Amino acid sequence: MPPSRQSRLALLCLLFTAAVTAALALRKPLQVHAGTEQEAAATARHTYHEKIAAKYNYYQGKENPFLPSNMTTDNGEFMDPKSFPTAEYCGHCHKESHTQWRESAHSNSNRAPWYLKNVGLLNDEKGIQFSRHCEGCHDPIAVVAGAITTGAPKKRPYDQDGVTCTVCHSIKSVDTRGTGSYVLGVPAVLVDETGAPITRQVSDVEILTHLDRHSKAVMQPFYKTSEFCSSCHKAALPHSLNGYKWQRAISLYDEWQNSSFAKQSPLPFYSKDSVSTCATCHMQREALTTIDPGAKKGQLASHRWLGANTVVPQYYKFDAQAARIAEFLKAGSFNVDLFAIEHGDRNAAATADNTGTLSAPLGLTNFALKPGEPVVVDVVIQNKGIAHSHVPEQRDMYESWTAFTVKDSTGKTLYESGATDPKTGELNAHTHSFTNRLININSTLNARHEVWNNRIVAYNNSIQSGRSQIVRYGFTVPQNSGDLTITATVKYRRFAQHFMDFGMGKHYDQPVVDMNSSTRVLHIGDNKPDAPLAAGVKDTSIKEWMRWNNYGIGLLDAQQYAASVDAFQHVSKLRPDYADSYTNQAIVEIQWEKYDDARPALEKALSLSPNNARALYYRALVERNGGELDAAIVDLQSVATQFPRSRDAHRELGFSYYQQHKYETAKTEYQAVQSIDPDDLSAHYILSIVYRRLNMKPEAAKEAAAFADQKDDPTANTYALEYLRKHPEVANESVAWHVDVLDPVTAGPGIAQLAPAPPAPKP
């Protein structure tokens, strides 16, 4: 089979590089100048800008041409889309990168039918100019070209490339507001000998003659940071979109920055040995299969950006991408632990104080099961391998859940939760889902991702990085069933089925990935601890102390404080040298507002780990609550010294100084908070007061306005309450702790006798 055109071009690139390298020793290298080319390009750009500006819908004023997106250009003017080289142009030499990128979500960000259908809703309801909010990250070239306006062509050739090579590699700066908070410059794949960008499309010959200048043109150190990714993988719904108020949409960067993966905060429940950025997980180096000069030692930073989009590769038949994403989702994201059985009445067993008889941890303790006995199985789900929440991004339309089954000795399903309807694919409404419910002014679900109509989140069951959730399943031990096999599985599919069907205009089956699963056999009668592993067999199970620790975290988040303290005390008994077990006990007491009870545990933690930043932080909260402001400040200063990017340390320091009326120092600390998160609500509030007291009236007014816009709207609670009143089948999920009571499966395999999901709104 003859080589493809791309293969021949890539080979020519390599051959030419070798030829040029040899020639450079014999003659003066090619001189490439920007010179008057820059002036000509600037003139042409301004001419294009004036042409677009004459007909452009500046609905937010000429000073804000790109709102509701936060993106802008280096001089605020529009850019001719022809100034962006195509991905195919870059793929002449970067064949491997191009192949990977083509199968990625970035490449297909603005052509997938479900995305276009959703944006079409916004355009029809409010006007095309409002979709700049979406397109600033999904189709940046269209936004900077001034094409997202009334009367502009709806189909554009560059839409097929979505976030193309020269978008990311032409970004000049970013900040962490998100929603496209980047500054885009005119693309240049080469700089001249003075370092000035050459914005015309240069030839392969020129690039290969000056590879160092090519690298300077297309690579910046900040491209490797998580802050770079935050410009789009963090987003808000501003007043300029919804005409209502600012609301947070996604906060992946903030979640990463506060996680153990970033190592910028002392507060996570677990710590990591090294820092992981966005690129560490999503751009892992892969061995070359074709040719790419950007590779190092035969490996390329993956431009697949493996994540959770399982539908793009299925729809476009990208088999390699589909397989890699499935592997990525299964690679240690979760621990699923069948941790305990609560005996007794299924409703009484799971009281707020966990007063039922508890058999735990399963596999390490003796217990008995009786026919006809009501029991509750406690399943602990730990988000251990994801540096942000699960599900990530827009949680209202993504779908991940816990499936649970009880089978008899013949394999017959007796009880089930987490089933999907075999005809419609809809997930049963009683299922424990890692999702949220976004509610509009009519107290109905925004089931088609109409985020511009959001008013409140009825509840949020997403699971944060490093945290655990306890999912409880109650059932009656059947008569004459033999052994029972219980299985819990974390499942994932890209979209809620009703959204997928809306986006496709018909029913569309999506791939479902089992991210992790755990199974245990329960005997009717006595159950003994698991037999020890055979010699030489590696133990891959979760350590007993960690099982109790995860259980304690889940109980804490479920507001079962007494039971949480008890779980963390089990950790202390198993690992008496583990300082965090005592700090964790103190955290529960503080959240329970029993500050004095937290002191002994914190002192024990600090005796085991002197100057431990996590323990110092919580001791400072106890000290400040007791009026010991000076002591609290000393502790918080130590925390901030050890973790200078800890927003929590700077925030609490600032508030402590504010209480002491040290306004200048408080201002400095809250400005540090805003340097990490420009949208921190407490910083807006306190700075509005501090600036006023420092006679900085314009700054005070700005912060007060930001606080008023970003604070919660208390009147919106009525929308959530009305929605939950109408849908008792999902209201259970809004309760901090609850039991999913299972009825026997009687309608055939895979169909539990539970209420159906509420119907999705009709398109």
Secondary structure, DSSP 8 states (H G I E B T S, - for coil): ----HHHHHHHHHHHHHHHHHHHHTTS-------THHHHHHHHHHHHHHHHHHTT---TT-TT-TTTTS--EETTS----GGGS--HHHHHTT-HHHHHHHHTSTTTTTTT-HHHHHHHHHHHHHH-GGGGHHHHHHH-HHHHHTT-SSTTS-S--GGGGGSS-HHHHTTEEEE-TT-SS-EEE----SEE-TTS-EE-S---HHHHHHTHHHHHHHH--GGGGSHHHHHTTSEEEE-HHHHSS--EEEEEHHHHHHTSTTTT--S-SSS--SS---HHHHHS-EEE-SS--TT-BTTEEE-SS--SS--HHHHHHT-HHHHHHHHHHHHSS-EEEEEEEEEES-TTTTT-TT--SEEE-STTSS-EEE-TT-EEEEEEEEEE-S-SS-BS-S-TTT-EEEEEEEEE-TTS-EEEEES-B-TTT--B-TTSEES-EEEE-TTS-B-TT--GGG--EEEEE--B-TT-EEEEEEEEE--TT--SEEEEEEEEEESS-HHHHHHHHTS------EEEEEEEEEE-SEEE-------TT----S--HHHHHHHHHHHHHHTT-HHHHHHHHHHHHHH-TT-HHHHHHHHHHHHHTT-HHHHHHHHHHHHHHSTT-HHHHHHHHHHHHHTT-HHHHHHHHHHHHHH-TT-HHHHHHHHHHHHHTT-HHHHHHHHHHHHHH-TT-HHHHHHHHHHHHHTT-HHHHHHHHHHHHHHS--GGGHHHHHHHHHH-HHHHGGGSSS-EEE-----SSTT--SS---------
